[in-house]
Amino acid sequence: MSDGAERLAAVAALLMHDPEASRRADAWMRANGTPCSPAETDLIESATDAEWDLSAALRADSGPASAMMAALLQLADGTDVAVPLRLGLRERFLPADGGPGVPESERTADLADRYRKLAMPGLDARARQQAEVVLARIV
């Protein structure tokens, strides 16, 4: 994936994991203190530099906000909105000119706004309903 085509599932797995808890446990751990699933572990271990960079730019914390962001990305993964969402997030959170990204205190709200504009219109009814529940908890 040298073109920077980040997999939303991999970015979501990276957001779900807790870097500090993972270091302490010497295993991939979620923010809620439970071990990552084998599928999440595979995604984390195969993550590209671009996926790590995007997850770092999106990460609001190692707790609930990042986990909710991850849930939204999982809902969009594999859908027709995945590419526009990925490109929109990269454009906003990883500016090509090397300028500053989104301040940490604004990341959750900014992701929610982009998600509403780029992903919600193209999600199926079930995914849209699930996303609305998550979005209502974010902001």
Secondary structure, DSSP 8 states (H G I E B T S, - for coil): -TT----HHHHHHHHHB-HHHHHHHTS-BBTTSSB--HHHHHHHHT--HHHHHHHHHH---SSHHHHHHHHHHHHHTTSTTHHHHHHHHHHHHS-TT------GGGHHHHHHHHHHHHTGGGS-HHHHHHHHHHHHHH-
